[in-house]
């Protein structure tokens, strides 16, 4: 006898409830080990950003001339750098710096992208065409190149780095929001609201905006990883926080001259950047799959 998944068997005794979700569906709803590991790592990052002293109580700027370039081991699990500073302590305290830059830059990109995307999708065709071509032109350039151009004009520093990354990633969010806006504005419930004579601001705030921003949180999570990676790359080039700040990109830059004798100074902060970007991407892709109806 062939039984369709999700349907009760034709000869099931009366009064017995059959689970409408088969075992394959239940297995699919369980997160895999990769997703669990990514979530656990992000929770650890949140703790390190909010309370770094709980994980590394030492001073990240304290130098010890007697402990210069010690390899990883008891007492200094990530080793020490060329000034005798504990690398683990600096990596943990650097979480707050890197996450602050990434979150602030992503907030600029999301806010500006939603506003400009809505403007492009709701205005006259001429204005929409002008904004759309601007988004396309900016998206054609690599993100780091746009950020470097802004920093070259505004000067290096944390504030310039945040604004530069936010502006460089803004076009992607704006294009997505514009596409969603064009779909929503042609939907039946919006046309019905127009027929009932609702004002344009009320129409946008009550009907268009809530149905447009659905994919934005998913894009923001993935974009946060990209922003952290870009911040580390620009800081490595000397465009972000300056030494002795325990920012991951600055640590990579400081340790590049000691790779042959003390690989841990650069490799371990680099692994922290990589794990952060991978974890955010895994969680973001999982949310995207659920939003698209391809996962549970």
N, C-alpha and C positions, 0 to 999 in steps of 0.2 A: 504494500500500500504506500503510495506517495503522499506525503504530507507537506503542504506549502509552509515555509518558514513564517512563523507569526500567526498561523491559523490553527485552531484546535482540530485534532483528528476527528474524522467523521464518525468513528466508532467510540469516541470518548464517552464514558458513563455520564449519565445526567447528574448534575450537582457538583461535578469536579471542575475546578477552575484550572485552566491551562495557561501557563505564563505566555503572554503574547510576544515577549521578546525571547528569541531563541538563545542558545548558548553562544553562538557566534557574535550576536549583538552584545551580550553581557561581557564577553572577552574583549570586544572592541572598546567598551567603555572604560576599561581599566588602563590607567596611564602606564606607559612603558618605563623601563629603568632609566632610559636617557632623559625622559621628561621629568621623572622624579629627581634625578641627580641635578638637573638644571634648576628646578624649583628649590632644592635644598641649598644649592650654591647661592642663589639670589637671596634667600633668607639670610644666609651667612653674611653676604655683602650688606644687606640692610642693617644687620646688627653692627657690623664694623663701621658703617657710616654714621649710625646714631650713637654708638658707644664704643669707640675704638679702644679705650683704656681697658675694657672688659677682656679683649683678646690680646692686646699688647700694651701693658701698662707703662713701658719705658718711654723715654723722651725720643721721638724720631729724629731730633736735631742734635742729640747729645753725641759728641765725638769722643773716642777713646784711643789715644795714640798707641796704647799697648795692645790693642786688639785689631790692628789694621789687616785687612784682607784675609781674615780667618775663613776657612771653608765651612760649609754647613756641618753642624754637629751639635752636641749637647751644649746648652747655654746660648748658642746662636744657630737656631735651626735653619735659617736661610743664609747663614754666614754674615760677614761684615763687609763694608765697602772700604774705599781707599782712605777714609777718615776714621774708620773704626766704628761707624754707626751700624746698628743692627738692621739688616735688610728686611727681616720679617716685620719689625716694628714700623719701618717706613712703608712697606707694602700695605699693611693694615691701615695705617693713618692716611695713606694715599687714596683709599677707597672714597672717602668723603670728598676729596678734591676732584677726582675723576667723575664721580656721580653728580656732583654739583654742576660741573661744566656740562655734562651730557644732558641732565634734566633741564637745565636752564636753556640750553640751545634747542632742545626738542620742543620746549614750551613756546619759544619764539617761532619755530617753524610751524607748529600745529596752529597756533593762534593766527599768525599771518596767512597760513595756507587756507584755513577755514574762511577767513574774511575775504581774501582775494578770490578764492574759488566760488564762494557764494556770489560775489560781485560779478564775476565773469559769467556765471550761469544764469543770472537774473537780469542783467542789463541788456541794452540794445545790441544787435548783432555786430555793429561796428566796434563797440567797446569790448565785446566778448572776443572778437577776432584779434584785436590788438593785445589784450591780456593773454590770450591763448598762445599767440606767436611769441610773446615775451617769455612765457613759461617754457615753451619748446626750446627757445634759444638758450635760456639759462640751463636747462636740463641737458643740453648737448655738451656742456663743459663739465669736466670732472669736478666733483665737490671740493677736493683739496685745492684745485686751481682757483676756484672762485673765492674760497676762504683766504688763500694766500694773497689774492688781489686786494681783498678788503683790509687785511692786516697790514699790507704794504702802505695803504692809504692812512689807516687809523693808528698804526703803530702796534707793537707787540704788547701782550699783557693778558690777564685772565678775562677782563671785560671784553676786550677786542676779540679774543678767541671765541667767547660765547656767542657774540653777535655775528661773527663771521660764519661760524658753523650753522647757526640758525638761519641766516639768509641763504646760505648755500644749499640747505636741504628744504627750504620753503617751497620751491617750485613743484617738487614731487607731491607734496600734500595738496597744493592748490589744484593741480591737475586732477587728482582723484576726487576732490570735493566738487570741482566743476562738473565732472562727468556724472557724479551722483545727482547734482542739482538739476542738470538737464533732464535726467530720467524722472525725478520726482515732480518737477514743475509740469510735466505732461501727463501725470497720473490723474486718475478719475477723481480722487478725493480732493485734490488741489483745484481742479476745474469746478467741482461742486462748491467748494468754499468761495471761489471767485463769484460763482453764480449767486450765492447768498449775500454777496456784497461785503465780505470781510475786508478790512483795510490791509494795505500791503505789508506794513510792519507786523501786524498780527498774523497775517498769512505766513510770513517768513518764519517768525518765532515759534508759531504753534504747529505748523504743518510741514514746512520745508526743512528747517534746521534739524529737528529731532530725527527725521528720516534720512538726513544726509550724513550726519556725523557717526553713523554706525561703524564704518571701517576705520575711523580715525584712531581710536585707542589701539587697535591692532597695529596700524602703521607706526604709531608712536612708540610702541614697545620695540619693534624691529629697528626703527630709526634711532632709538636711544643707544642701541649697540653700535650703530654706525657713527653716531656722534661721539661716543667714547673712544672709538678707534681713531676717528679723525683728530680728536683732541690730543690723543697720545702721539700721533704722527706729527702734528704741528708743534707740540711741546718738545718733541725730539729735535726739531729744527730750530728751537729757541724762540718760538713765536708765542708760547703760552707762559704759564707760571715759571718763574726763574728759580734756580738753585738758591738756597738749600731746600726749597719746598718739596715735600715728599709726594709729588705728583708722578704718576707712573711714566708718562712720557719723558719728564725731566730726569727720572732715575735711569731710564734707558739711555738717555744722552750722556749722563755722567759716567755710566759704566762701559760705554763703547770702547774706551781706550784701554780697558783692563780685561778684555775678553780672553786673551791668551793665558792670563795668570789668575783671573778671578771671574770665571764665566757667570757665576751666580748673581753678580750685581745687576746684570742686564737680563739674563735669561728668566729669572724668577718673576720680576715685574712684567716681563713680556708674556709669561704664561698666565699671569693674573688678567692681563688685558684680553688675551685669547679666550680664556675660560668665561670671562664676563660677556664678551660678544657672542660666543657660541651659545651660552645659556639663554641670553635674551632672544636670540634668533630662534632657538628651539621652542621657547615658550610662546613667542610671537607667532611662529608658524602653526603651532597647535591651536591657538586662538583663531587664527585665520581660517584654518580648516573647519573649526566649529562654526564660525560665522558663515562660511560658504556652504554649510550643511554636509561637509565631507568627513566630519568626525563627531565624536560625542564627548 
